[in-house]
C-alpha cells in the first residue's frame, strides 16, 4: 500500500505538466495573437497539436510505465483524460482550424479556378466592388468570406448545398471555364454592413428603394457595378496571360 502511495503523485504530476503545457501553449499563442504575431488559425492549430501530443504521451506513460504503480481509480481517471478529454480538445481545435482557415483569402486562392477573382480583388486599378473594398481596407480581413458568409457554419443550407456542388464540380473537373454564377446574390450580405451607416443613409435612393432592396427585387450591383470581373473579361485576361507566357518558336 505504501508503494502505491509513494507512486501516486508522479503520474498526477505528469498529467498536470501535460495540461499546463497545453494551457501555456494556448495562452502564449493568444498573447501573440493580440499583437498580430499569429492568426487565430495558428492558435487553434497549436492547441490541437499540443493536445494530441499530450494525449499520446499520457496514454503511453499510464499504460506502459505507471499502470502497476498507481491506484485502480487513478488509472481509469487518467485514461479518461487521455482517451476522451484530450482527443475532444484536439478534435475541436482541428475543426475550428479548418473552419477559420477556410475564411482566409489564401484558402480561396488555393484553387486555381479562383485565381481570376483573387487577382482582380488585389488589383489596385480594378473597378470591381471586391477590388474597391480590398484596396480601401473597408473589410479588415477575410475579405472573401465577409461577403460570402452563406458557406460558413452559421450560413444557410442553400449556401452549404451550393458549396458542396461547387466542390464536386471542382474535384471532378466538370465546371465551365470561365465559371459563371448561377442564382442570385442576397442584398442582405451588403446591407448587413452598409445599412445604418451615415454614408448609406444620406443617399435618398437607398431610403426610397429600401423595401425593394430588402426583398431582393432590386440588386445592389444594379447601381454599384459587378463585384467581380464578368466571364468574358476573365476569359480575355486568361488569354492575355497565356499569350505572354507562350513564346513563339525561333
N, C-alpha and C positions, 0 to 999 in steps of 0.2 A: 504493500500500500504506500509506503514511503517512497518507493521507486516511482510510482505514478505521480505523487505529489511533487517530487523534485523535477519531473519532466513536464509538469502541467503548464508551466509558464512559457516554455520555449516555443511550442507551436503557436500559442496565442501571441507571443511577441512577434513571431514571423508573420502572422496574419495582420497584426497592427502595422507592421512595417510595410507590407504589401498595400494595404488600404491607404496608409499615409503617403506612399509613393504615388498612388493614383490621385489622391487629393492634391498633392503638391504639383503633379503634372497638370491637372486641370486648372488649379488656381493660378499657377505661373503663366499658363497659356492665356488665361483670361486677362491677367495683368498686362501681358504683352499686347493682347488684342485691343485693350483700352488705348494703347498708344499706336495702334495701327501697325504693329510689328508683324502680326499674323492675322489671318482671316478666321471667321467662325468655322470654316471647313477644317482648317488646321487644328483648331481646338478640339473639335469632335473627333477628328482622326487620331490625334494624340491620345485622347481619353480612351478610345476604343482599343488602340494598341496596348496601352498600359493595362487595361482591364483584361485583355486576352492573355498577355504575358503573365500577369499576376495570377490569373485563374489556372493556367497550365502549371506554373511552378508550385502553387499551393497544393494542387492535386498530387503532384509528384512527391512533394515532401510529406504530405499527410498519408498517402497510400504506401510509400516505399521506405520512408525514413522514420516517421513518428507513429506509425499505426499501432505498434506494440508498446508504445511508451506513453500513450495518453489514454484518458478515460474513454469509455464507450460513447457516452453522451457528447463529449467534446469532439470525438472523431466524426460523428454524424453532423454536428453543427458546422464543423469546418468543411465537410463535404457539401453541405447545403450552400455554403458561400461559394465554393469552387465550382459546383455543378450548376447552380441556379443564379445566385446574385451577380457574380462577375460576368457570366455569359449574357445575362439580361442587359447589364450595363454595356457590354461590347456590342450586342445586337442593336440596342437603342442608339448608341453613338454611330454605328455603321450606317443605320438607316438615316439618321439625321445628316451624316456626312454626304450621303447620296442626294438627299433632298435639298440640302443647302448648296451642294456643288452644282446641281443642275440649274440653279438660279443664275449662275455666273455667266458672263458673256463668253468666257473661254469654253464653257460647255456647249454653247450653241455653235461656236466656231470649230468645234472638234469634228463636225460633219461637213464635208466639203460642199455639200449641196447648199449649205447656209453661207458659204463664203461671200457671195454677192451681197447679201444682206448685211453681214458684219462689216465688210469692206466699205459699203456705202455709208453705214452708220458712222464710221470713223473718218469718212471723207470730209475734210474741212470746207469744201466748196459745194457739197451736195445740198440741194434744196429740200430734200425729203424731211418729213416730220421726225423720223428717227435720228437723222444726222443733226438736225437743228436742236433737238433735245440733248443729244450727246455732247456736242461742242459747246453748248451754253451751260452745261452741267445742271440742267433742270432736273435730272434724275441722278442722284449721287452715286449709286452703284446698282448692279444687277439690272442694267438698262433694258435688256431684252425681256426679262421676267416681269419687270414693273408694268409693262403693257400687255403681257400675255399670261396673266395670273390664272387663267382658267385651267392651265395644266397642273397647277400646284395641288398640295394636299387639301386645301380648302376650296379648290376650284370646282367647277361644275362637272357633272357626269358627262355632259356633251363634250367638254374640253378634254377629259380623260379618254373618251372614246376616240376623238379625233387624234389625240396624241398617240394612241396605240395604232390607229390606222396609218398615221404618218410613219411611225417606226416600222410597221410591217412593210410598207411600200419601200422604205429605205433599205432594209436588210435584204429584201428580195429583188431590189433594183428594178422596180416596176413603176417608178414615178416618171412623169414627163419632165424634160429639161428644155427650157426653164420651167420650174414649177409654177403653178397658178393657184391662187387662193380660191377655195370653193366655200361659199357660205357668206355670212355677214359678220361684221365686227361690231360688238356691242358698244354703244356710246358710253355706257356706264364705266368702262375702263378709262375713258378720257375724263368724264365728269367727276369721278372719284377724287381726282387731283385738282382739276381746274375749277369746278363749280364752287362758288363761295369765295374765290379769290377776288381782290379788288379789280384786277385787270379783266377778269372774265365778267364780273358783274357790271362793269362800265359799258360793255358792248350791248347796245339796245336790242340788236337782233337775237342775242342769246336769250334775253328775257322774253322777247316776243315768241320765240320758237322753242321755249323750254319744254312744253308739252310734247312737241314733235320730236325733239331730241331725246327726251326721256323714254319715249315709246319706240325709238329707233326708226321712226318714219322718215327722218332726215339724218344722214350720216354726217359726223363732224368733218370727215375728209372731203365732203362735197365742197366746202368752202376753204378748207385749210390744206388741201392737196394730199397726195398719196403718202402713206407712211414709209413706203419702200419703193425702190425702182420698179417700174412696170415690167412685165415679162419680156417685151420686145427690147426694152432698154438693157435688161440683164443679158439677153442673148447677144446684143450688139457689143456690150462690154466684154463678154467672154470671147467673142470672135476677135476683137482687137487685141486682147491679151495673147490669144493663140498666135496671131499674126506676128506679134513682137517676139514670141519665143521661138517660133519655127523660122529658121534662116534658110534662104534659098541656096541650093547647091551650086558650087562653083564649077 
